[in-house]
Amino acid sequence: MIHYFGVNGMPMKNILGDFPIIEKVNYLNSASIGLVPKKVIDRTKEFFVDLTRGGTLTLDEEKEALVYDGLREQGAKLLGCDPDDIAIFNSVSEAVNSIAWSLELKEGRVVSTGIEFPSVTYPWLRIARKGKIEVKLVEAKNWSVSVDDLFSEIDEETRVVALSHVEYLNGQKWDIKKIAKQAHEVGAILVVDGIQAAGYLPLNVREIAADVYITGSYKWLIAPFGTAIAYISKKLCDELEPALVGWRSTEDMWNFNARELTFAAKARKFEYSTSAYDAKLGLVESIKYLRKVGIEKIYEHNMALNEILRQELDSIKGVKVITPQDRGSIVTFYIEGKDSKNVAEKLRKLKRPVELSIRLNMIRLSPHLYNTEEDALQFLESLKKAI
Ligand SMILES: Cc1ncc(COP(=O)(O)O)c(C=O)c1O
């Protein structure tokens, strides 16, 4: 039985009212940028305006600390861990770099894949220029990387396995628990980029035993740009000295003791500076919003839409879906003999334009909680006409 918010008694109208653009645009592009609900926009704006107008009149020391405390708390609820194991960053790329440099690897192997998003592999390629580190990127066959091919590269030399939970290109979803077990058997750690998963995929980072799980604000978490949250296991956190440091790195950031660098005992030792606090507060609000709707319900909803798209696409002549069965809320395809960009251009010119992404000359669709069955059907009808 397929569930949609619209037919299952969920407050579809209330949800859609928070995303007014949906009336005018068939927005199937959350893997690129998610739409931000009104409440989140209001909270972000309100803080920004108050702070810029009032400075310390509106932001005292206690309030400043509370911004990150509140986000660690919500982040922990989203990821299924303790707030002490959460560090706040400004982007996923920043967080991956921070972990990569903090590991201070001198030798060994880092295993990832050749179809990853660049921010998942670049930090390791960069550190590999120092020391005897080999980055092994497992290549896809038929657009997906098999778990067997990945495992065949994880050996005694391996220090790190770095992967996305859900791949940005084809939506492939990795069995993180299984990979963590394999990595741990050889003494390696697993660093997961969850930006294409958190926000609709129910998560419990402790249960799946990732050592680091990072996610970002502006896609499925429907918040503004400018925030990433990272779960760092207590064991790993205790072993690492953060590579990036600043006034917030210490237990009491208000002691201003420039002579001595003593790190906080928790994951927040990886935080080091002020940042766009408005964006952090926006993310607090959006996680509350998503959890109120229910991550499990969003998952069912997104995957139901995904299934409609996938099944229908499979039946259209010339359409080749590259997304594997085990997937997140992404469907990617190409059309034999056609330029995807031209097809996308036609879909953008419709009365209710379709918004999607072109990745490596393929069309990527990524439905989220604000999409309906009608959006999927409208897209499919329009695509058939366009080709
Ligand atoms: C898998 C993945 N990781 C990281 C990013 C970029 O994250 P950030 O902009 O926060 O560095 C993207 C953006 O598309 C992505 O798909």
The ligand as a MOL file (V3000), in Angstrom:
LIG
                    3D

  0  0  0     0  0            999 V3000
M  V30 BEGIN CTAB
M  V30 COUNTS 16 16 0 0 0
M  V30 BEGIN ATOM
M  V30 1 C 26.9160 14.3510 -1.4330 0
M  V30 2 C 27.1810 15.8180 -1.2860 0
M  V30 3 N 28.0770 16.2480 -0.3940 0
M  V30 4 C 28.3430 17.5580 -0.2240 0
M  V30 5 C 27.6800 18.5100 -0.9640 0
M  V30 6 C 28.0300 19.9560 -0.7700 0
M  V30 7 O 27.8800 20.2910 0.5550 0
M  V30 8 P 28.4080 21.7170 1.0940 0
M  V30 9 O 27.9600 22.7290 0.0880 0
M  V30 10 O 27.6930 21.8600 2.4070 0
M  V30 11 O 29.8530 21.6370 1.2420 0
M  V30 12 C 26.7250 18.1090 -1.9220 0
M  V30 13 C 26.0090 19.1020 -2.7410 0
M  V30 14 O 25.4200 18.8150 -3.7560 0
M  V30 15 C 26.4680 16.7290 -2.0790 0
M  V30 16 O 25.5730 16.2770 -2.9600 0
M  V30 END ATOM
M  V30 BEGIN BOND
M  V30 1 1 1 2
M  V30 2 1 2 3
M  V30 3 2 2 15
M  V30 4 2 3 4
M  V30 5 1 4 5
M  V30 6 1 5 6
M  V30 7 2 5 12
M  V30 8 1 6 7
M  V30 9 1 7 8
M  V30 10 2 8 9
M  V30 11 1 8 10
M  V30 12 1 8 11
M  V30 13 1 12 13
M  V30 14 1 12 15
M  V30 15 2 13 14
M  V30 16 1 15 16
M  V30 END BOND
M  V30 END CTAB
M  END
